[in-house]
Amino acid sequence: MTPNLIIRALTPDEWPIFKKLRLESLADSPSAFSASPESLVDQPDSYWFDRLDTADKTFVAFMGKTPVGMASIYTKSNPKISHIAEAWGVYVSPKYRGQKIGKELLQTIIAEASSRSQFKKIRLGVTSSQSQAFGLYKSLGFVQVGCYKNEIRVGDKYFDEILMEKSLE
C-alpha cells in the first residue's frame, strides 16, 4: 500500500468530501465521465447527501487528511441484475497520479464486491480517451465485452465508452 494512504467508505454526513472530489473529477477529466460540473454544481446539499445515502459505497483515498481519489460501487434494485456490481466515478487527483492510488481504490472495490455473495461479476465503463485507466482495469482482470461508439460528447469531440467486466466467481 502507498505510504500514508488510507482508503475508507464515506458516510452520508461526509457529502462535502464527495462533492469536492466529484466536481473536481468532472472538471479535470471531462471526457472520462458522462456528467459535467455544470450539471451538478448547483445541486442542493441534499442531492450529495442522498447520493452517499443510496449508493452501496463510495470509497475515498486520503493522503493524511487530504482526499485524493474516489471510487464507488453500487447494485441496481432490479432482481434480474442484482448479481452485478457496478463500479463508477473512479478518479485520482492529478497531483497524486502515478502512485498506484487508482489501483488500490479498484482493489478495494473488487474486494468489497467479492465479499458479497450475491455478486457474480463487477462491471464498468471507460472512455476511449482514458488509456491508462483501461490498462489498469485490464491488469486487474477486467475484460472488454463491448463498446458504445461516440457515447460521450465533449464540445465537438466524441469518445467511445468501452464496457468491461470481471468475473467474481
Residue pairs with C-beta under 8 A, 6 or more apart in sequence:
1 104
2 63
2 99
2 100
2 101
2 104
4 63
4 64
5 61
5 62
5 63
5 99
5 101
5 104
6 61
6 62
7 59
7 60
7 61
7 62
7 104
7 105
7 108
8 59
8 60
8 62
9 57
9 58
9 59
9 60
10 17
10 18
10 52
10 58
10 59
10 60
11 52
12 49
12 50
12 52
12 53
13 49
14 52
15 45
15 48
15 49
15 51
15 52
16 48
17 60
17 67
18 48
18 51
18 52
18 58
18 60
18 70
19 48
20 67
21 60
21 67
21 69
21 70
21 91
21 93
22 40
22 48
22 70
22 89
22 91
23 37
23 40
23 41
24 91
24 93
25 32
25 33
25 70
25 89
25 91
26 33
26 35
26 36
26 37
26 40
27 37
28 91
28 93
28 94
29 91
29 130
30 36
30 154
31 127
31 129
31 130
31 152
31 154
31 157
31 159
32 91
32 126
32 127
32 129
32 130
32 133
33 89
33 152
34 151
34 152
40 47
51 58
52 58
55 72
55 73
55 74
56 72
56 73
56 74
56 75
56 85
56 112
57 72
57 73
57 74
57 112
58 70
58 71
58 72
58 89
59 70
59 71
59 72
59 73
59 105
59 108
59 109
59 112
60 67
60 69
60 70
61 67
61 68
61 69
61 70
61 92
61 96
61 101
61 104
61 105
62 68
63 96
68 92
68 93
68 95
68 96
68 101
69 91
69 92
69 93
69 96
69 101
69 102
69 105
70 89
70 90
70 91
70 105
71 87
71 88
71 89
71 90
71 91
71 105
71 106
71 108
71 109
72 87
72 88
72 89
72 109
73 85
73 86
73 87
73 88
73 109
73 112
73 113
73 122
74 85
74 86
74 88
75 82
75 84
75 85
75 86
75 118
75 119
76 82
76 84
76 86
82 118
83 118
83 119
83 120
83 121
84 119
84 120
84 121
84 122
84 123
85 109
85 112
85 113
85 116
85 119
85 121
85 122
85 123
85 168
86 122
86 123
86 124
87 106
87 109
87 113
87 122
87 123
87 124
88 124
88 125
90 102
90 105
90 106
90 109
90 124
90 133
92 101
92 102
92 105
102 133
102 136
103 136
103 139
103 140
106 136
106 137
106 140
107 140
109 122
110 122
110 140
110 166
110 168
113 119
113 122
113 168
114 168
119 168
120 167
120 168
120 169
121 165
121 166
121 167
121 168
121 169
122 165
122 166
122 168
123 145
123 163
123 164
123 165
123 166
124 137
124 142
124 163
124 164
124 165
125 148
125 161
125 162
125 163
125 164
126 133
126 134
126 137
126 161
126 162
126 164
127 151
127 152
127 159
127 160
127 161
127 162
128 159
128 160
128 161
128 162
129 159
134 162
134 164
137 164
138 164
140 166
141 166
141 167
142 164
142 165
142 166
143 164
143 165
143 166
144 162
144 163
144 164
145 163
145 164
145 165
146 162
146 163
147 160
147 161
147 162
147 163
148 160
148 161
148 163
149 160
150 158
150 159
150 160
151 158
151 159
151 160
151 161
152 158
152 159
152 161
153 159
